Structures are given as structure tokens and as C-alpha cells.
Amino acid sequence: MILFYLITTLSYFTQKGNLMPLLKQGILISIEGIDGSGKSTLLKNLSAIFYQNNYDLVITKEPGDTPLGKKIRDIIVQMSDISCSTKAEFLLFATDRAQHFHEIIIPALNSNKLIISDRLADSSLAYQGYGRELDIEQIQSINHWAMNNVKPHLTIFVQIPVTIALKRISERSKELWSFEKEELLKKIAHGFEKMYKNRSNVIIIDGTQSSEYLTTKTYMKIETWIHKNNLLL
């Protein structure tokens, strides 16, 4: 019911009739934020609306959206049980990212699809750079190489206080990842905020709002950005 309401109330953004909106080029959008921000729920809700409006859409994520990536994600999930240096941790994410771009993102961009990803390279800058205190420039250099110098056209940053994010995480009733600790999340949140302070291709969304509000506002902003940049045929 909620998604139906969102789709119908946003109908003035849709194309005439049931024609698929055709893009002039592939568009890559990333959704970023700390754990517990609500970005994964936002992506799920957004995908329903874009599919309803007949976009040629690819929904993806990092890590773990390729066969190789799934193996890497399994290793990352188990890192609390094995010894893993911070450099090795980042390189696992970079390996996943290289395969992700090779297998999913670059082919989709070449086919003029709309791609929305739950996390991309900025997560490594925030988590391993600002959080784990690895060299930022080195991370950026490896990311650029892994991504074939492809960057997101637009980033949605779901901003939320760490205390609220941790409360949400604890309510999931599951074992915490190594990243889901208060002091580390504070450093990661600061990293995101510093990165996005003066970035013109970033839309900052208040993650404390309801999922309905977040979905509506984000969808409207993405559609407005697409039309403003004249990206539809």
C-alpha cells in the first residue's frame, strides 16, 4: 500500500503513456551512508518506483553482487573470526569492486541503463580511509584503477546520527559486523560528511525521516536531476 501510494502521488514525473523512458547515456547513481542509515531500504523502495515507471533499471550493491563478489562478501562477514590487516580488508573490497564494474556496471552503462548501487568507492574512502585511517590518496588511486576511471554521476548520501544508526542496528537482532562499533562509525560518518561538504553531484537526505518521506523526496530529486541535465531522449 505504501509503495502504491508513493507511485501514484509521484505520477506527474512519469512519461506519457506506458513508454519506457529512454536515456541518452548510461547513468550511475550510488547510495551511501553508514550502517543503519536506511540506505538499503531506500534502494528497495526506489527500485519499485523506477520499475513501475518503466525505466531500464539495474539495481546492484557492493560488496557481493557478482559470483566472485559473493565469495569475497563471505570472507568479509567472517573477518571477526580471522586475522585480516586493514590493507587486506580494503583490497578485498577493491577486488569486489573491480569485478563489479567489469561484470555489471560498465556493461550496463554501455547499454544506456539507469544503475543504482548500494555503496560504491566512497564507502571505501569513508570506512577504510577515515575509519581505518589508511592513506586516502592510495585508496582513491586503487579505486580509480578498479573502476576503469568511471565515477558515479550522482550520489545520494543518507545522513543520520550515529546513535540512531546504532539503535537500528541493535534492533536487527544479529551479530554486529566489525564496522558497527560506535567510535569507528563516528569516524566513518565524519569521513562521509567531509567528503560531501562541497561536492556538487551529491544529494544529502535526512535519514531520520520515515521511509515513505525518504523515498518520495529522493525519487523526486533524482527525476528532477535527470530532467535538469536533459538526459532523456
C-alpha positions in Angstrom: 0.0 0.0 0.0 2.8 2.4 0.9 4.6 1.9 -2.4 1.4 2.1 -4.4 0.6 5.5 -2.7 4.1 6.7 -3.4 4.0 5.7 -7.1 0.6 7.3 -7.7 1.4 10.6 -5.9 4.6 10.9 -8.0 2.8 10.2 -11.2 3.4 13.7 -12.6 7.1 12.8 -13.1 6.3 9.8 -15.3 6.3 9.7 -19.1 3.2 9.9 -21.2 1.5 6.5 -21.6 3.5 3.4 -20.7 6.5 4.1 -22.9 9.9 3.3 -21.4 11.9 6.4 -20.7 15.0 6.2 -22.9 18.2 7.7 -21.6 20.8 9.4 -23.8 23.5 7.7 -21.9 24.0 5.3 -19.0 23.6 6.8 -15.6 25.3 5.6 -12.4 23.9 6.6 -9.1 25.3 5.5 -5.7 23.6 5.4 -2.4 26.0 6.0 0.5 25.7 6.2 4.3 26.8 4.5 7.5 25.4 1.1 8.6 21.9 1.6 10.0 21.2 4.7 7.9 18.4 3.1 5.9 20.0 3.2 2.5 19.2 -0.4 1.6 15.5 0.1 2.4 15.6 3.3 0.4 17.1 1.5 -2.6 14.5 -1.2 -2.4 11.6 1.3 -2.3 13.2 3.4 -5.1 13.6 0.4 -7.3 9.9 -0.4 -7.1 9.0 3.1 -8.3 11.5 3.2 -11.1 10.4 -0.2 -12.3 6.8 0.9 -12.2 7.7 3.9 -14.3 9.3 1.6 -16.9 12.9 2.6 -16.5 15.5 0.2 -17.9 17.0 -0.2 -14.4 19.8 -2.2 -12.8 19.9 -2.5 -9.0 23.2 -3.6 -7.6 25.4 -3.4 -4.5 28.9 -3.6 -3.1 30.2 -6.0 -1.9 28.7 -9.2 -3.2 26.7 -8.8 -6.4 28.8 -11.0 -8.7 29.7 -14.7 -8.2 33.2 -13.6 -7.2 31.8 -10.8 -5.0 29.6 -13.2 -3.1 32.7 -15.3 -2.1 34.5 -12.1 -1.1 31.5 -11.0 1.0 31.5 -14.3 2.8 35.1 -13.7 3.8 34.3 -10.1 4.9 31.4 -11.3 7.0 33.7 -13.8 8.7 36.5 -11.3 9.4 35.8 -11.2 13.1 36.9 -14.9 13.2 40.1 -14.5 11.2 43.1 -12.2 11.2 42.9 -9.5 8.5 45.0 -6.4 8.2 43.4 -3.1 7.3 45.2 -3.1 3.9 44.0 -6.6 3.2 40.5 -5.6 4.2 40.5 -2.7 1.7 41.9 -4.8 -1.1 39.1 -7.3 -0.6 36.6 -4.5 -1.2 38.7 -3.3 -4.2 38.7 -6.8 -5.7 35.0 -7.0 -5.4 34.7 -3.5 -6.9 36.9 -4.3 -9.9 34.8 -7.4 -10.8 31.6 -5.5 -10.1 32.5 -2.8 -12.6 33.8 -5.3 -15.2 30.8 -7.6 -15.0 27.8 -5.4 -14.1 28.3 -1.6 -14.1 30.3 -0.9 -17.3 28.2 -3.2 -19.5 25.0 -1.6 -18.1 26.4 1.9 -18.7 27.3 0.9 -22.3 23.6 -0.2 -22.7 22.3 3.2 -21.5 20.7 1.8 -18.4 19.9 3.5 -15.1 22.1 1.9 -12.5 21.6 2.4 -8.7 24.1 0.9 -6.4 24.0 0.3 -2.7 27.6 1.6 -2.0 30.5 2.3 -4.3 34.0 3.7 -4.0 33.1 6.4 -1.5 32.4 3.7 1.1 36.0 2.6 1.0 37.2 6.1 1.4 34.9 6.5 4.5 35.3 3.1 6.0 38.9 2.2 5.3 40.3 5.7 4.8 38.7 7.8 7.5 37.6 4.8 9.6 40.6 2.6 9.5 43.0 5.5 8.7 44.5 4.1 5.6 46.1 6.5 3.1 43.2 8.4 1.3 45.2 9.1 -1.9 46.2 5.5 -2.2 42.6 4.3 -1.8 41.5 6.8 -4.4 44.2 5.6 -6.9 43.3 1.9 -6.5 39.6 2.7 -6.7 40.1 4.6 -10.0 42.0 1.7 -11.4 39.5 -0.9 -10.3 36.6 1.2 -11.7 38.3 2.0 -15.1 38.1 5.7 -14.0 34.3 5.5 -14.1 32.6 7.6 -11.4 29.0 7.9 -10.2 27.1 10.7 -12.0 25.1 11.3 -8.8 25.4 10.2 -5.2 22.6 10.0 -2.6 24.0 10.4 0.9 21.7 9.2 3.7 22.9 11.2 6.7 22.0 10.1 10.2 23.3 10.5 13.7 25.5 7.5 14.8 23.4 7.0 18.0 20.2 6.4 15.9 22.1 4.2 13.4 23.4 2.0 16.3 19.9 1.7 17.8 18.6 0.5 14.4 21.5 -2.0 14.1 20.9 -3.4 17.6 17.2 -4.0 16.7 18.1 -6.2 13.8 19.0 -9.0 16.4 22.0 -10.1 14.6 25.8 -10.2 15.3 27.5 -6.9 14.7 30.0 -6.5 11.8 33.4 -5.2 12.8 32.4 -1.8 11.3 29.3 -1.5 13.5 31.0 0.0 16.6 30.3 3.5 17.9 33.8 5.0 17.8 34.5 3.6 14.3 31.1 4.7 13.0 31.7 8.2 14.2 34.9 8.4 12.3 33.2 6.9 9.2 30.3 9.4 9.5 32.8 12.3 9.8 34.5 11.0 6.6 31.3 10.9 4.6 30.4 14.4 5.8 33.9 15.8 5.0 33.9 14.2 1.5 30.4 15.5 0.6 30.7 19.0 2.1 31.4 20.7 -1.2 30.5 18.1 -3.8 28.1 19.3 -6.4 27.0 15.9 -7.5 25.8 14.8 -4.0 22.2 14.9 -2.7 22.1 14.8 1.1 19.0 13.2 2.6 17.9 13.2 6.2 17.9 9.5 7.3 15.9 10.2 10.5 12.8 10.7 8.4 10.3 8.0 7.6 11.0 5.6 4.8 8.0 7.0 2.9 9.3 10.5 3.1 12.9 9.4 2.2 11.6 7.5 -0.8 9.4 10.3 -2.1 12.0 13.0 -1.6 14.8 11.0 -3.2 12.8 9.9 -6.2 11.7 13.5 -6.9 15.3 14.7 -6.6 16.6 12.0 -9.0 13.9 12.7 -11.5 14.5 16.4 -11.3 18.2 15.9 -11.8 17.6 13.7 -14.9 15.4 16.2 -16.5 17.5 19.2 -15.5 20.5 17.6 -17.2 18.5 16.7 -20.2 19.4 13.0 -20.1 16.2 11.7 -21.6 15.7 11.2 -25.4 
